[in-house]
């Protein structure tokens, strides 16, 4: 299975750190945030990683290289301007291939990646177009995003809602017919949810959306306390 790390965003709320670095290269406890993802993906057995790049994107290959130091291959999907999540995935499909792939936001931190084998099987066997991991609602997003029904289908209509973790397995068919250009992921997912084609699960590991200086500092304190 291939994986894609989303790394093309501008990171306005992390300025001034992101004035000179792409957001996923911001350091947390002495290591760029994106390196935690690469390490965890390698432990999961993923050896082929695609990273999209836009804002200061040249710095990603300069710092991460070809991935050989982690025993993986990294390839880069260049975007002239950030295409948002669905647009970025669509643009990277030639690198991702014809089988389901894992996508993870570059600006989050997760203690560990879940076992994805069951989720992958559901998607490749056409039981779902995508499988998403949801987490408890953080203080900055109390309303959540999606609910999980009794059959494991995701819906926007039920309660209680949980927060999308920015981690999912997707089949290329979800994006293949999208037009090129900027495309948000939300409408794509909701359209497929209306057809009961998106499944998910409540993921209870520690998760942090590193979207502000305050949350970055909280994560740093937590990681340093573990050393």
N, C-alpha and C positions, 0 to 999 in steps of 0.2 A: 504494500500500500504506500502511495505517495502522500506527502503532506505539503500544505501551503501555509506559510506564516504571513499574515497581513501586516505590512510595514510601510505603507505608502502615505499615511496620514500626516498632517502638518503638526498636530500636537499643540494647538494654541494655548490650552490651559496649563501646559508645562513650560511655557516661556518664563524666563529667558533660556532655560536649558536647551530647548528645542530650536533656538535661533541658530545654533551651530551644529546640531546633531539631529538625525531622524529620531523620533520618539522611542523606538525599540532599542536604540543604542544608549539611551540614558542609563547611567550606572546605578545599580542597587546593590549595596553591600559589596562593592568592589568589582562588580561584574555587569556588563551590559544586560539589560532585561531580556533581550532576545536569546542570549546564550543559555539561559535557564531552559527555554523552550527547546533549543537544539539538543541539549543534554538529555532532556526527558524524552524527546522523540527518538533519539538514538537508543535509549534504554528500552523503549517500546518496540524496537526492531525496525523503525522506519529508517531507510537508508537514502531516500531520494526526496529532497526538500526543495520547494520552490519558494522564493521570497519576492514579493512585489516591492517596487521602489519608485518613489516620485520625489518628494521633498528631500533634498540633499542625498538622493539615493546612491550616488557614487561612493558614499562613505560606507555603505553596507558591505560591498565586496572588498573594499580596502581593509576593513577590520575583520570580517568573517572569512574571507577567502573562499576557497572551493569546498570547505567543510571537512577536509581530510583530517584535521586535528581531532574531530569527533567521530571519525570513521563513517561519515556520510558524504553524499554529494549534494552540494548546494548549487542551484541554478537561479538566475534572477530574471524577473519579468519586469521590463522597463515600462513605466507609464509617464508620458510627457507631463500630464497633470493627474492628480489622484482621481481614480475612476470610481471611488466608493467600493463597497464590499462586493456586490454582485458584478459590477463592471470590471473590477480587478480580477475576479475569478474567471469571468468570461474571457478576458484578455489573455489569461494564463493557461487556458485549456490546451493549447498545443503542447505545453510542457507537462500538463497533468495527465493527459492520456484519456483512455476510454473507460476506465474502471473507477469505482468510487474512491474518493480521496478525503483525507482529513484536513480541515482548515481550522486554524487557531489565530485569534487576534494577537498581534504583536505587543499590545499595550496592556496585557493582563498578566497576573501571576497566579499559578496554581501549584499547590504543594506537590501534587503528583498527577500524572495523566491516568485516566481510567483504562481498564481492559476494554478495548474497542472491538474485540472479535465478534461478539454477538451483534453489535450495531452494524458492523461491516457486512455481516451475513444478511441481515435484514435488507440492507440497501442493495447489495449485489443480486439478491434473489427477488428483487422488485417488490418487496413488501412495503417499501417506503422510498420516497425520493431523497429523503435526508433523515438523519438521526441527530438530535441535538441534546446537549447536556445543559440542564438548568440548575441554578444555585439559589440559596436563600436570598431574599431581597436585601441588598445593602441599604444603609441609611440614606444614601443619596438617590436611591431608585426604589422607593417603598411600594410603588404600584405594580412592579413586576412587568413581565412581558407576555408570557403564555401559561396556560394551565395544561395539566396532563389528565386526560380522562381515564376511565377504568380500563380501557383497552391499550393504554400507552400512546394514544394519539394526542398530538398537541392541538390546542384550540385557543382562540382569542376570546371566546364567549363565556367560558366557565370561570369559576373561582375555586380556590385561591390561585392567584397567579404567582409564578416564580420568575426569576431573572435569567435570561439567556446568557450563558457563560462565555459566549464567543468561541465555542468549541463545538464542532460538528463534523459529521461525515456526510458527504454529498455525492449524488450521482451526477455525472456531467449533463445528463438530459435536462436537469433543472435549469441549466444556463445556456445550452447549445443554441436555442432559438432567440435568445435575447439580442437586441441590436447592439452593435459596438458603441462604446461610450460610457458615460457616467450612469451607474445604476445602483440604487440602494438595495440591500438584501431584504428588508422588511416586506415590501410588496410581493416579492417573489415567494417568500415563505408563506405569507398569508394566503396567496392564491392556491398554493399546493395544500395548505392546511384545510381550505374549504372543500377539498376533494379527499380529505383524510389520508394524505400522502406524506405527512411529517410525523415521525415518532420521536419520543424523547424520554429522559429519565431525570430524576432528582439526584444531583451530584453533591455530596456533602463534605467534600474536602475543602480546605481553606482556599479561598479565591479572592482576588483583589483586582479591581479595575484601577490601574495605575494612571488615572486621568488628570490628577491635580498634584501640585507640589505637596499638599497636606497628606494625601494618600501615599505618595511616594515616600515621604518621611516616615509614615506609620509602618509601611512595609519594610523599610530599611531597619527600623528599630526592632521589628519582629525577627528579621533574619539575623541581625547581629546578636540578639539575645539567645539564638539557638546555637551559635558557635561556641 
